[in-house]
Amino acid sequence: MTRRAIDLAVSAALLALASPLLVAALLAIRVESRGAALYRQRRIGKDGVPFDMLKLRTMVDGAEHIGAGLAVNENDSRITRVGSFLRRTSLDELPNLLNVLRGEMSLIGPRPTVPVQVAQYTERQRGRLAIRPGITGWAQVNGRASLPWSERIELDLHYVEHRSLALDLRILARTPALVFGGGGLYKGETGGWEQS
């Protein structure tokens, strides 16, 4: 079975299973705060092609134009109560499965980043764009947002250069603990991207 066929089969099955949860989350978001429950953000995918990544909205409407902008810190006042729960459980990422079905993302790969970040990549760092971005990945299971940006990129490049079924299985095995533990969600003191 090809990687794309696995992506399609698994994402379709997960979406079907999670659909009641997804509907409940969409309703809870709308009840708590105004604005669309589904959040679209422009990201850069395979070969540098932009696409709109889908997530459940976890912050107040228009949060990217308030306060820290694209940066999100722990206890950020822009995060809603429902959003805090969705972030902690990673349920806000469920709509990423639609991106997988559309062929913009894969289940496993480097997390897609925003255009302003990609614009600052070195030639070597652009190697992240050689494959479809993923919902989970090697950098995700090794620290997520708490890692310094350069380290996250190196972990992603390691994955691109050593991608295999065995490595994918290691990532999948470590993902549930990450999701349920809620670790690495925020950059803390040393993690995250700093604009230069």
BADO-952581 format. One record per residue (C-alpha): x, y, z; residue number from 1; residue in three letters. Coordinates in Angstrom, 1 decimal, always signed. Last residue first. Example, Ala and Ser with C-alpha at 12.3 -4.5 7.8 and 13.67 -1.06 7.14 Angstrom:
BEGIN
> xx_yy_zz_rovo_zadren
> +13.7_-1.1_+7.1_2_ser .
> +12.3_-4.5_+7.8_1_ala .
***
This chain:
BEGIN
> xx_yy_zz_rovo_zadren
> +14.9_+38.1_+12.4_196_ser .
> +11.6_+36.7_+13.6_195_gln .
> +12.0_+34.4_+16.6_194_glu .
> +10.5_+31.0_+16.2_193_trp .
> +9.6_+28.8_+19.2_192_gly .
> +11.4_+27.3_+22.1_191_gly .
> +13.7_+28.6_+24.8_190_thr .
> +11.7_+30.3_+27.5_189_glu .
> +8.3_+28.6_+26.9_188_gly .
> +7.4_+27.7_+23.3_187_lys .
> +3.9_+26.4_+24.0_186_tyr .
> +2.3_+23.0_+23.3_185_leu .
> +5.4_+21.0_+24.4_184_gly .
> +3.4_+18.6_+26.6_183_gly .
> -0.3_+18.0_+26.4_182_gly .
> +0.0_+14.6_+28.0_181_gly .
> -2.9_+13.1_+26.0_180_phe .
> -1.6_+14.3_+22.7_179_val .
> +2.1_+13.6_+23.4_178_leu .
> +1.4_+10.2_+24.9_177_ala .
> -0.8_+9.4_+21.8_176_pro .
> +2.0_+10.5_+19.4_175_thr .
> +4.8_+8.2_+20.6_174_arg .
> +3.7_+5.0_+18.8_173_ala .
> +2.8_+7.0_+15.7_172_leu .
> +6.3_+8.5_+15.6_171_ile .
> +8.0_+5.1_+16.1_170_arg .
> +5.7_+3.6_+13.4_169_leu .
> +6.8_+6.4_+11.0_168_asp .
> +10.4_+5.7_+11.7_167_leu .
> +10.0_+2.0_+10.9_166_ala .
> +8.0_+2.7_+7.7_165_leu .
> +10.9_+4.9_+6.5_164_ser .
> +11.9_+8.5_+6.2_163_arg .
> +15.6_+9.0_+6.9_162_his .
> +16.4_+12.2_+5.0_161_glu .
> +13.0_+13.8_+5.5_160_val .
> +12.9_+12.8_+9.2_159_tyr .
> +16.4_+14.2_+9.8_158_his .
> +15.3_+17.4_+8.1_157_leu .
> +12.3_+17.6_+10.5_156_asp .
> +14.6_+17.1_+13.5_155_leu .
> +17.0_+19.8_+12.1_154_glu .
> +14.0_+22.2_+11.7_153_ile .
> +12.9_+21.7_+15.2_152_arg .
> +16.4_+22.3_+16.5_151_glu .
> +16.6_+25.6_+14.6_150_ser .
> +13.3_+26.7_+16.0_149_trp .
> +14.3_+26.1_+19.7_148_pro .
> +12.1_+23.3_+21.1_147_leu .
> +9.1_+24.0_+23.3_146_ser .
> +6.9_+24.1_+20.2_145_ala .
> +7.0_+20.4_+19.7_144_arg .
> +9.4_+18.5_+22.0_143_gly .
> +10.5_+15.3_+20.4_142_asn .
> +7.2_+13.9_+19.2_141_val .
> +6.4_+17.0_+17.2_140_gln .
> +9.9_+17.2_+15.7_139_ala .
> +9.6_+13.6_+14.4_138_trp .
> +6.1_+14.3_+12.9_137_gly .
> +2.4_+14.7_+13.5_136_thr .
> -0.2_+16.3_+11.4_135_ile .
> +2.2_+16.2_+8.5_134_gly .
> +3.8_+18.4_+5.8_133_pro .
> +4.0_+16.8_+2.3_132_arg .
> +7.6_+16.1_+1.3_131_ile .
> +10.5_+18.1_-0.1_130_ala .
> +9.5_+21.2_+1.8_129_leu .
> +11.6_+20.5_+4.8_128_arg .
> +14.6_+20.6_+2.5_127_gly .
> +14.1_+24.3_+2.4_126_arg .
> +16.2_+24.3_+5.6_125_gln .
> +19.3_+23.5_+3.5_124_arg .
> +18.7_+26.5_+1.2_123_glu .
> +18.3_+28.7_+4.3_122_thr .
> +14.7_+29.4_+5.5_121_tyr .
> +13.7_+33.0_+6.1_120_gln .
> +10.9_+33.1_+3.6_119_ala .
> +9.6_+29.8_+5.1_118_val .
> +8.9_+31.6_+8.4_117_gln .
> +7.0_+34.5_+6.8_116_val .
> +5.0_+32.0_+4.7_115_pro .
> +3.6_+30.1_+7.7_114_val .
> +4.8_+26.6_+8.7_113_thr .
> +3.6_+23.1_+7.9_112_pro .
> +4.5_+20.5_+10.6_111_arg .
> +7.1_+18.2_+9.2_110_pro .
> +5.8_+14.8_+8.2_109_gly .
> +3.3_+12.1_+9.2_108_ile .
> -0.5_+12.0_+8.5_107_leu .
> +0.1_+13.7_+5.2_106_ser .
> -0.9_+17.2_+4.1_105_met .
> -2.2_+19.0_+1.0_104_glu .
> -3.7_+15.9_-0.6_103_gly .
> -7.3_+17.0_-0.1_102_arg .
> -7.8_+14.0_+2.3_101_leu .
> -4.8_+15.1_+4.3_100_val .
> -6.1_+18.7_+4.5_99_asn .
> -9.5_+17.3_+5.7_98_leu .
> -7.5_+15.4_+8.4_97_leu .
> -6.1_+18.7_+9.5_96_asn .
> -9.7_+19.4_+10.7_95_pro .
> -8.8_+17.3_+13.9_94_leu .
> -6.0_+19.7_+14.9_93_glu .
> -8.1_+21.5_+17.5_92_asp .
> -8.5_+18.2_+19.2_91_leu .
> -4.9_+18.5_+20.4_90_ser .
> -6.0_+17.6_+23.9_89_thr .
> -4.5_+20.7_+25.6_88_arg .
> -5.4_+22.8_+22.5_87_arg .
> -9.1_+21.8_+22.5_86_leu .
> -9.3_+22.3_+26.2_85_phe .
> -7.8_+25.8_+26.0_84_ser .
> -10.0_+26.6_+23.0_83_gly .
> -13.2_+25.9_+25.0_82_val .
> -12.0_+28.3_+27.6_81_arg .
> -10.9_+30.8_+24.9_80_thr .
> -7.3_+31.6_+24.1_79_ile .
> -6.7_+35.4_+23.6_78_arg .
> -5.5_+35.8_+27.2_77_ser .
> -2.4_+33.7_+26.5_76_asp .
> -2.0_+31.4_+29.5_75_asn .
> +0.8_+29.6_+27.7_74_glu .
> +2.2_+31.7_+24.8_73_asn .
> +1.0_+32.0_+21.2_72_val .
> +3.0_+33.8_+18.7_71_ala .
> +1.1_+34.7_+15.5_70_leu .
> +0.1_+38.2_+16.8_69_gly .
> +1.5_+38.8_+20.3_68_ala .
> -1.3_+41.2_+21.2_67_gly .
> -4.1_+41.3_+18.6_66_ile .
> -4.1_+40.9_+14.8_65_his .
> -3.6_+37.1_+14.9_64_glu .
> -6.5_+36.9_+17.5_63_ala .
> -9.1_+38.0_+14.9_62_gly .
> -11.9_+36.0_+16.5_61_asp .
> -10.9_+35.0_+20.0_60_val .
> -8.7_+31.9_+20.3_59_met .
> -9.1_+28.1_+19.9_58_thr .
> -10.6_+28.0_+16.4_57_arg .
> -10.7_+24.4_+15.2_56_leu .
> -8.1_+23.9_+12.6_55_lys .
> -7.8_+23.9_+8.8_54_leu .
> -4.6_+24.6_+6.9_53_met .
> -5.0_+26.8_+3.9_52_asp .
> -2.5_+26.0_+1.1_51_phe .
> +0.8_+27.4_-0.2_50_pro .
> +3.0_+25.4_-2.6_49_val .
> +6.7_+25.5_-1.4_48_gly .
> +7.6_+22.1_-2.9_47_asp .
> +5.3_+20.4_-0.4_46_lys .
> +3.3_+22.8_+1.8_45_gly .
> +3.4_+26.4_+3.0_44_ile .
> +0.7_+27.5_+5.4_43_arg .
> -2.1_+30.0_+5.1_42_arg .
> -4.4_+29.8_+8.1_41_gln .
> -8.0_+28.7_+8.2_40_arg .
> -10.0_+28.5_+11.4_39_tyr .
> -13.2_+26.6_+11.7_38_leu .
> -15.6_+27.9_+14.4_37_ala .
> -16.2_+31.1_+12.5_36_ala .
> -16.7_+34.2_+14.7_35_gly .
> -18.4_+35.0_+18.0_34_arg .
> -17.5_+33.3_+21.2_33_ser .
> -18.7_+30.6_+23.6_32_glu .
> -21.7_+29.2_+21.7_31_val .
> -19.8_+29.0_+18.4_30_arg .
> -16.8_+27.2_+19.9_29_ile .
> -19.1_+24.7_+21.7_28_ala .
> -21.0_+24.0_+18.4_27_leu .
> -17.8_+23.3_+16.5_26_leu .
> -16.5_+21.1_+19.3_25_ala .
> -19.8_+19.0_+19.4_24_ala .
> -19.6_+18.6_+15.6_23_val .
> -16.0_+17.4_+15.8_22_leu .
> -16.7_+15.0_+18.6_21_leu .
> -19.6_+13.5_+16.6_20_pro .
> -17.3_+13.3_+13.5_19_ser .
> -14.4_+11.6_+15.2_18_ala .
> -15.1_+8.1_+13.9_17_leu .
> -15.8_+9.3_+10.4_16_ala .
> -12.8_+11.6_+10.4_15_leu .
> -10.6_+8.9_+11.7_14_leu .
> -11.7_+6.5_+9.0_13_ala .
> -11.2_+9.0_+6.2_12_ala .
> -7.8_+10.0_+7.6_11_ser .
> -6.7_+6.4_+7.8_10_val .
> -7.7_+5.3_+4.3_9_ala .
> -6.5_+8.5_+2.6_8_leu .
> -3.1_+8.6_+4.4_7_asp .
> -2.6_+4.9_+3.8_6_ile .
> -3.3_+5.3_+0.1_5_ala .
> -0.9_+8.2_+0.0_4_arg .
> +1.9_+6.2_+1.7_3_arg .
> +1.4_+3.4_-0.9_2_thr .
> +0.0_+0.0_+0.0_1_met .
***
